[in-house]
Amino acid sequence: MAASSRSARETKRRIQQMEAKRELRRDQEKRRKRDNVIAAGAGTAAVVLAVVLQLTAFAGNPSEEEFAAAQADLAGPSASADPSVQATNAANIPAADTAAGKTFTGELVLNGTALGVELDGTKAPQAAAVFKSLSDEGFYSGKTCHRLTTGESFALLQCGSSDGTGEGDAGYRWGPLENTPEDNAYPAGTIAVARSGNNTYGNGTQFFIVYKDTVIPADSAGGYTVVGRVTSGLDTVANIAAAGITPGGSATDGAPVEPVTIDSFSLK
């Protein structure tokens, strides 16, 4: 009887050990699956965050790394994600009807070399009115072109920041968007208006010149207002781009190695 009892107890102990091991394996499997889910969620969040940053970091205009994942926020500083924000023009913005139906021609002089330019008051009357007014005031004389992108399909020079940093002027905001490309394509020679992201009334004083055919994905507000084109001298911008980007940041998006100053911007 004693031997039989010991055998029964030993069998019961072994069964309990086996159950304990199975329970441990079940717990480990649950933890593994849970950790995998958390890791996958974190990875997804990282991807989403990266895309959001790429779409909103363009405090002035676009880049190839940004372009590669939907880079583009051409224009000014950070802005509200609500396109209806500031849905009225600042008091100092000229009326669109001062340029409606008109074509303005003139010169944009960069580092002593003139580019012929033409602004279209029929397709973009508000934008044409703004740039005609600013040029008449001499606003652009002495301003700089602070940003250059050199991507294969994302190539532009951005100019006209009031303080040269790319930050916008909060007291000079206007809209709405006009003449935005439906296919997000901006041909070489395009002159378009830089703006803060996701804001139809986020335009300011900055503009960008496209020197190679470029694609800029629209954000929640849409694309970027095409106000005109370079009619001559586009090779000047291409030469500036050929000199490259100032080392220290992105290889395809940053300040141009060759500092660029706007000597004058005249329209008639």
Kinemage of the C-alpha trace (Angstrom):
@kinemage 1
@onewidth
@group {chain A} dominant
@subgroup {mainchain}
@vectorlist {calphas} color= white
{ca met a 1} P 0.000 0.000 0.000
{ca ala a 2} L 2.809 2.380 0.922
{ca ala a 3} L 4.603 1.786 -2.387
{ca ser a 4} L 1.352 2.214 -4.294
{ca ser a 5} L 0.626 5.484 -2.490
{ca arg a 6} L 4.085 6.814 -3.253
{ca ser a 7} L 3.672 5.924 -6.905
{ca ala a 8} L 0.324 7.700 -7.075
{ca arg a 9} L 1.784 10.810 -5.463
{ca glu a 10} L 4.734 10.778 -7.862
{ca thr a 11} L 2.398 10.416 -10.845
{ca lys a 12} L 0.277 13.313 -9.598
{ca arg a 13} L 3.406 15.455 -9.074
{ca arg a 14} L 4.593 14.793 -12.603
{ca ile a 15} L 1.181 15.635 -14.007
{ca gln a 16} L 1.181 18.908 -12.067
{ca gln a 17} L 4.677 19.741 -13.372
{ca met a 18} L 3.581 19.053 -16.934
{ca glu a 19} L 0.514 21.275 -16.493
{ca ala a 20} L 2.663 24.018 -15.028
{ca lys a 21} L 5.038 23.848 -17.988
{ca arg a 22} L 2.135 23.966 -20.454
{ca glu a 23} L 0.681 26.980 -18.636
{ca leu a 24} L 4.062 28.691 -18.735
{ca arg a 25} L 4.327 28.076 -22.494
{ca arg a 26} L 0.788 29.440 -22.987
{ca asp a 27} L 1.686 32.585 -21.028
{ca gln a 28} L 4.889 33.041 -23.042
{ca glu a 29} L 2.985 32.646 -26.305
{ca lys a 30} L 0.409 35.241 -25.200
{ca arg a 31} L 3.169 37.681 -24.271
{ca arg a 32} L 4.931 37.080 -27.595
{ca lys a 33} L 1.767 37.787 -29.573
{ca arg a 34} L 1.025 40.865 -27.482
{ca asp a 35} L 4.579 42.201 -27.979
{ca asn a 36} L 4.307 41.611 -31.722
{ca val a 37} L 1.075 43.589 -31.853
{ca ile a 38} L 2.636 46.438 -29.881
{ca ala a 39} L 5.709 46.421 -32.118
{ca ala a 40} L 3.554 46.461 -35.241
{ca gly a 41} L 1.491 49.321 -33.836
{ca ala a 42} L 4.605 51.271 -32.994
{ca gly a 43} L 5.954 50.689 -36.488
{ca thr a 44} L 2.709 51.883 -38.045
{ca ala a 45} L 2.686 54.964 -35.816
{ca ala a 46} L 6.276 55.717 -36.824
{ca val a 47} L 5.403 55.515 -40.514
{ca val a 48} L 2.365 57.750 -40.043
{ca leu a 49} L 4.409 60.261 -38.050
{ca ala a 50} L 7.126 60.298 -40.713
{ca val a 51} L 4.590 61.023 -43.457
{ca val a 52} L 2.929 63.744 -41.373
{ca leu a 53} L 6.281 65.383 -40.704
{ca gln a 54} L 7.184 65.232 -44.366
{ca leu a 55} L 3.894 66.792 -45.360
{ca thr a 56} L 4.069 69.609 -42.812
{ca ala a 57} L 7.762 70.393 -42.460
{ca phe a 58} L 8.006 72.453 -45.579
{ca ala a 59} L 7.860 75.766 -43.833
{ca gly a 60} L 8.257 77.545 -47.075
{ca asn a 61} L 8.272 75.102 -50.002
{ca pro a 62} L 9.237 71.495 -51.163
{ca ser a 63} L 12.299 68.646 -51.348
{ca glu a 64} L 13.189 65.182 -52.811
{ca glu a 65} L 13.241 63.287 -49.533
{ca glu a 66} L 9.976 65.026 -48.729
{ca phe a 67} L 8.810 64.287 -52.244
{ca ala a 68} L 9.764 60.646 -52.011
{ca ala a 69} L 7.194 60.178 -49.262
{ca ala a 70} L 4.941 63.013 -50.262
{ca gln a 71} L 7.203 65.898 -49.492
{ca ala a 72} L 5.827 69.169 -50.048
{ca asp a 73} L 4.630 71.873 -47.899
{ca leu a 74} L 5.746 74.750 -49.876
{ca ala a 75} L 5.596 77.894 -48.160
{ca gly a 76} L 5.719 79.308 -44.856
{ca pro a 77} L 5.911 78.321 -41.236
{ca ser a 78} L 3.784 75.826 -39.397
{ca ala a 79} L 0.090 76.318 -39.919
{ca ser a 80} L -3.248 75.052 -38.731
{ca ala a 81} L -4.494 71.835 -40.270
{ca asp a 82} L -7.860 73.499 -40.778
{ca pro a 83} L -8.063 74.932 -44.325
{ca ser a 84} L -10.728 77.398 -43.216
{ca val a 85} L -8.449 79.122 -40.712
{ca gln a 86} L -7.916 82.811 -41.433
{ca ala a 87} L -10.417 82.668 -44.301
{ca thr a 88} L -10.239 86.402 -44.924
{ca asn a 89} L -7.410 88.406 -46.401
{ca ala a 90} L -5.367 90.704 -44.197
{ca ala a 91} L -6.385 94.347 -44.440
{ca asn a 92} L -3.231 95.279 -46.355
{ca ile a 93} L -3.790 92.806 -49.202
{ca pro a 94} L -4.620 94.408 -52.582
{ca ala a 95} L -7.957 93.531 -54.188
{ca ala a 96} L -7.946 90.809 -56.827
{ca asp a 97} L -9.793 93.016 -59.302
{ca thr a 98} L -6.730 95.268 -59.604
{ca ala a 99} L -5.091 92.471 -61.593
{ca ala a 100} L -8.064 90.561 -63.002
{ca gly a 101} L -7.736 89.952 -66.737
{ca lys a 102} L -4.287 91.544 -66.915
{ca thr a 103} L -0.868 90.142 -67.788
{ca phe a 104} L 2.153 91.656 -66.060
{ca thr a 105} L 5.633 91.304 -67.518
{ca gly a 106} L 8.971 92.337 -66.101
{ca glu a 107} L 12.267 91.223 -64.605
{ca leu a 108} L 13.401 89.430 -61.496
{ca val a 109} L 17.096 90.142 -60.985
{ca leu a 110} L 19.037 87.531 -58.984
{ca asn a 111} L 22.695 88.138 -58.156
{ca gly a 112} L 22.941 90.656 -60.968
{ca thr a 113} L 21.337 88.475 -63.647
{ca ala a 114} L 17.845 89.206 -64.959
{ca leu a 115} L 15.131 86.633 -65.447
{ca gly a 116} L 12.210 87.586 -67.663
{ca val a 117} L 8.905 86.924 -65.883
{ca glu a 118} L 5.201 87.012 -66.675
{ca leu a 119} L 2.297 86.962 -64.204
{ca asp a 120} L -1.185 85.826 -65.193
{ca gly a 121} L -3.950 88.011 -63.727
{ca thr a 122} L -6.616 86.025 -65.538
{ca lys a 123} L -5.896 82.636 -63.964
{ca ala a 124} L -4.585 83.972 -60.645
{ca pro a 125} L -5.886 87.520 -60.110
{ca gln a 126} L -5.407 87.641 -56.340
{ca ala a 127} L -1.849 86.323 -56.529
{ca ala a 128} L -0.959 88.621 -59.426
{ca ala a 129} L -2.364 91.608 -57.515
{ca val a 130} L -0.256 90.735 -54.465
{ca phe a 131} L 3.018 90.319 -56.335
{ca lys a 132} L 2.439 93.402 -58.473
{ca ser a 133} L 1.779 95.428 -55.309
{ca leu a 134} L 4.841 94.060 -53.479
{ca ser a 135} L 7.105 94.601 -56.466
{ca asp a 136} L 5.834 98.176 -56.920
{ca glu a 137} L 6.634 98.845 -53.258
{ca gly a 138} L 10.179 97.554 -53.714
{ca phe a 139} L 9.526 94.904 -51.081
{ca tyr a 140} L 11.692 92.274 -52.755
{ca ser a 141} L 14.810 94.392 -53.270
{ca gly a 142} L 17.505 92.969 -50.997
{ca lys a 143} L 15.496 89.905 -49.997
{ca thr a 144} L 17.043 86.475 -50.439
{ca cys a 145} L 16.265 83.047 -51.844
{ca his a 146} L 16.710 80.952 -48.744
{ca arg a 147} L 15.768 77.489 -49.959
{ca leu a 148} L 16.913 75.264 -52.785
{ca thr a 149} L 15.831 71.725 -53.602
{ca thr a 150} L 17.777 69.574 -56.029
{ca gly a 151} L 15.766 66.362 -56.297
{ca glu a 152} L 15.422 64.606 -59.621
{ca ser a 153} L 11.694 65.425 -59.722
{ca phe a 154} L 11.592 68.063 -57.026
{ca ala a 155} L 13.588 71.093 -58.108
{ca leu a 156} L 12.894 74.649 -57.028
{ca leu a 157} L 14.321 77.840 -55.604
{ca gln a 158} L 12.232 79.560 -52.920
{ca cys a 159} L 12.510 83.302 -52.305
{ca gly a 160} L 10.888 86.313 -50.672
{ca ser a 161} L 10.894 85.579 -46.953
{ca ser a 162} L 10.577 88.859 -45.081
{ca asp a 163} L 13.430 87.983 -42.695
{ca gly a 164} L 15.388 85.562 -44.872
{ca thr a 165} L 14.737 82.537 -42.681
{ca gly a 166} L 11.712 81.118 -44.487
{ca glu a 167} L 9.328 82.147 -41.755
{ca gly a 168} L 6.155 83.831 -42.931
{ca asp a 169} L 4.811 87.231 -41.970
{ca ala a 170} L 1.779 86.682 -39.771
{ca gly a 171} L 0.477 90.134 -40.707
{ca tyr a 172} L 0.494 89.388 -44.429
{ca arg a 173} L -1.710 86.374 -45.099
{ca trp a 174} L -4.042 85.918 -48.020
{ca gly a 175} L -5.936 83.500 -50.247
{ca pro a 176} L -7.699 81.690 -51.657
{ca leu a 177} L -5.710 79.230 -53.745
{ca glu a 178} L -5.895 79.859 -57.489
{ca asn a 179} L -4.795 78.014 -60.620
{ca thr a 180} L -3.518 74.930 -58.777
{ca pro a 181} L -2.466 71.991 -61.015
{ca glu a 182} L -4.944 69.129 -60.921
{ca asp a 183} L -2.160 66.623 -61.578
{ca asn a 184} L 0.244 68.153 -58.996
{ca ala a 185} L 2.727 68.792 -61.827
{ca tyr a 186} L 4.676 72.067 -61.970
{ca pro a 187} L 6.585 72.425 -65.261
{ca ala a 188} L 10.036 73.985 -65.430
{ca gly a 189} L 9.713 77.770 -65.409
{ca thr a 190} L 6.661 77.839 -63.146
{ca ile a 191} L 6.412 80.645 -60.603
{ca ala a 192} L 4.131 79.594 -57.740
{ca val a 193} L 3.165 80.914 -54.341
{ca ala a 194} L 4.667 79.357 -51.231
{ca arg a 195} L 2.320 78.928 -48.302
{ca ser a 196} L 1.854 77.340 -44.914
{ca gly a 197} L 0.564 73.796 -44.987
{ca asn a 198} L -3.086 72.781 -45.065
{ca asn a 199} L -4.323 76.361 -45.253
{ca thr a 200} L -6.070 77.912 -48.253
{ca tyr a 201} L -5.360 81.346 -46.770
{ca gly a 202} L -1.734 80.566 -45.886
{ca asn a 203} L -0.119 82.490 -48.773
{ca gly a 204} L 2.305 85.282 -47.927
{ca thr a 205} L 5.212 87.046 -49.627
{ca gln a 206} L 7.197 83.951 -50.599
{ca phe a 207} L 7.279 82.337 -54.016
{ca phe a 208} L 9.199 79.553 -55.677
{ca ile a 209} L 10.669 79.086 -59.132
{ca val a 210} L 10.619 75.582 -60.588
{ca tyr a 211} L 13.753 74.968 -62.671
{ca lys a 212} L 13.043 71.326 -63.623
{ca asp a 213} L 9.692 69.604 -64.087
{ca thr a 214} L 8.486 68.925 -60.550
{ca val a 215} L 5.684 67.057 -58.828
{ca ile a 216} L 4.419 68.388 -55.505
{ca pro a 217} L 1.664 66.362 -53.798
{ca ala a 218} L -1.300 68.452 -52.680
{ca asp a 219} L -2.113 68.650 -48.980
{ca ser a 220} L -5.559 68.894 -47.374
{ca ala a 221} L -5.993 72.451 -48.688
{ca gly a 222} L -4.964 71.597 -52.242
{ca gly a 223} L -1.975 72.528 -54.383
{ca tyr a 224} L -0.002 75.737 -54.776
{ca thr a 225} L -1.106 78.792 -56.723
{ca val a 226} L 0.657 79.108 -60.061
{ca val a 227} L 0.899 82.858 -60.614
{ca gly a 228} L 3.170 83.000 -63.636
{ca arg a 229} L 6.273 81.753 -65.398
{ca val a 230} L 9.874 82.565 -66.182
{ca thr a 231} L 10.088 83.609 -69.839
{ca ser a 232} L 13.878 83.879 -70.063
{ca gly a 233} L 16.969 83.252 -67.974
{ca leu a 234} L 15.830 80.039 -66.247
{ca asp a 235} L 19.365 78.706 -66.707
{ca thr a 236} L 20.398 81.210 -64.012
{ca val a 237} L 18.410 79.222 -61.451
{ca ala a 238} L 19.728 75.929 -62.837
{ca asn a 239} L 23.281 77.225 -62.374
{ca ile a 240} L 22.536 78.205 -58.788
{ca ala a 241} L 21.200 74.687 -58.219
{ca ala a 242} L 24.280 73.130 -59.829
{ca ala a 243} L 26.452 74.720 -57.132
{ca gly a 244} L 24.573 72.606 -54.604
{ca ile a 245} L 23.156 72.746 -51.080
{ca thr a 246} L 24.997 74.078 -48.048
{ca pro a 247} L 26.429 71.044 -46.166
{ca gly a 248} L 25.026 70.061 -42.809
{ca gly a 249} L 21.444 69.074 -43.524
{ca ser a 250} L 19.575 67.332 -46.279
{ca ala a 251} L 21.574 66.592 -49.408
{ca thr a 252} L 18.726 67.798 -51.616
{ca asp a 253} L 16.949 70.490 -49.586
{ca gly a 254} L 18.482 73.470 -47.830
{ca ala a 255} L 20.168 76.817 -48.296
{ca pro a 256} L 21.978 77.198 -51.613
{ca val a 257} L 25.777 77.098 -51.461
{ca glu a 258} L 25.788 80.237 -53.569
{ca pro a 259} L 23.889 82.909 -51.578
{ca val a 260} L 21.093 84.361 -53.708
{ca thr a 261} L 19.911 87.954 -53.369
{ca ile a 262} L 17.014 89.591 -55.173
{ca asp a 263} L 18.432 92.815 -56.573
{ca ser a 264} L 15.054 93.914 -57.896
{ca phe a 265} L 11.639 92.669 -59.017
{ca ser a 266} L 9.838 94.919 -61.481
{ca leu a 267} L 6.496 94.416 -63.240
{ca lys a 268} L 4.455 96.514 -65.634
